[in-house]
Amino acid sequence: MADITVTQIKSAIGTKPKHRGTLRALGIGKIGQTNTLPDRPEIRGMIARVPHLIEVSEEES
């Protein structure tokens, strides 16, 4: 199964509360913070909500 590495690249200050909650659910909260998550539809949906705040790279495992 592939993994997705998510890195926050922009601040969540001034964004909607749902966007800040999505970042928390992804396990990141500060600029430069990274988290590796499984490639599942739920995670892809969260990533689709905040593409302007994060950078995504895919890894094969």
KALINLIN-V527081 format. One line per field, one symbol per residue. ss: DSSP state (~ for helix, > for strand, _ for the rest). phi: phi as a letter, one per 40 degrees, with the letter a starting at -180 (. if undefined). burial: # if it has 24 or more other C-alpha atoms within 12 Angstrom, else .. A space follows every 50 residues. Layout:
ss=???
phi=???
burial=???
This chain:
ss=__>>>>>>________~~~~~~~~~~_______>>>>>__~~~~~~~~~_ ___>>>>>>__
phi=.cbbbbbcbbcccgccdcccccccccgbabcgcbabbccbdccccccccb ccbbbbbbbcb
burial=...#####...#......##.##..#.##.....#.#.....#..##..# ..####.....
